[in-house]
């Protein structure tokens, strides 16, 4: 069961949704009905997208994790069901007038990714994913509270650089995990383009700088999380098994769950 959850990136999706709920609670003081249902729709939409990606990334998976490759007979039903769920989730979120345009904007990079457009440019893939998740985690709650001007959007983006950086580093670290399969399949991720050790060096430097900034702002919980993330990245200097990265995702999910429960 746990292997299946990690196979379809369920822990990663739960991390994103928990970050959204934590942000929504910070914005509204509590999680109302609309925020709750939007979070569930986000889970359904993001999760179905990862299932779609899993069904389409057969070549890479046959190298990185051959025991997790989806059998041909299961691919078509998975694609059909996942596409339907993703469309229903997007339609539900877009039913909120303030979220309509930003939902359409967030769907575009998702479609480009599934079509392979972002995978052909490694320097666009991870930033686009990070910005997309930033829209879900930060912009959605802000828009639900009040309309945002163009200036407000960029101000919010600058203020939330830590969230964007953390998600960016997480996606790049998972690309480090899949570097061999991506290289052989011709997928140009950042680790493939820069190399394993250069990527790890940049990740560790960015995360430790974030931890230093968090300490200077007396945000000790965020600093601790960034430090642990940096150490996990540092120990990935040498190739690690997939279980190593799965254990980190599980630990990150447990940490965010604790933060969420503590604030109830």
Steps between C-alpha positions, in 0.01 A plus 500: 500500500773748601695415187195587287456832682858601426477362146229757421660784704214511752726625786626787282143601411400486867795728582372758249142478630611531863701810409183640341294428814765654725500812283120513487482481877757780531295718262150431639575400859323169439427265212146565376287276284609655169870484590456138610332391176744693284783317678336166426453604136868597486595158633282328239629720216871483586487131582324412175766700313776294661317179413475623140871578502574153637298340223685705237857476640539134413847527353654683797328275755620186324853616586456677836249260657418204271294332773269807512437528127130498419394205288371586149154362577460743789626814328195590293247469788733701725536774239124521444404502870779739599413742221136501607588562867743778409238673282233472771739638765599793278134570416406504871780742591415719199139521627632757749507825297818637661689177428384458140777683316782382726379140464519529122849649535614214728360232267718614206840385639336173609387429144841599361669267748280203413556565129875494556560866423650588839704183518696609195629803689631410843546862606126561451357181649576543871439880511164457326398224741609715797303802374197280431502366855554856629174595328317216674657547843524879532297675231181293533442590869591865434253522210228333703535775759515799263579585135866550411642764269800428278722684751353298790580177316868583456525627857350173623744307281799685645376453855455126437844438350572247774203283398597519133864416576407204720269349237756567227771322701265210572420445132869524408594250775246254363653553156837409654338173607396430139813634328612174337165416344445861390843516337451176306146603400618840376311699766700817566447569869728733697707210647546358149614838365720610792611163631424320825754663733464854364123477551542372857748779579254765379211340691694485825622860462148630430340310789765597754469865393124473551559346844734789590238753388229322702720509811562873451122548486453284813303241298661203671253237381553595134876521559507150646304361207729669246807371685374141499411534131851631432660208686284250312617661175862496619486125573367451147848608380547134421226307317234376743223241459145618440414401859726781625294766324174331597605510866566874472158563345339297779690703762400829334137387491517407870649841585230692312229279650633587845495872413144468372372309804678739738312794348155342530 
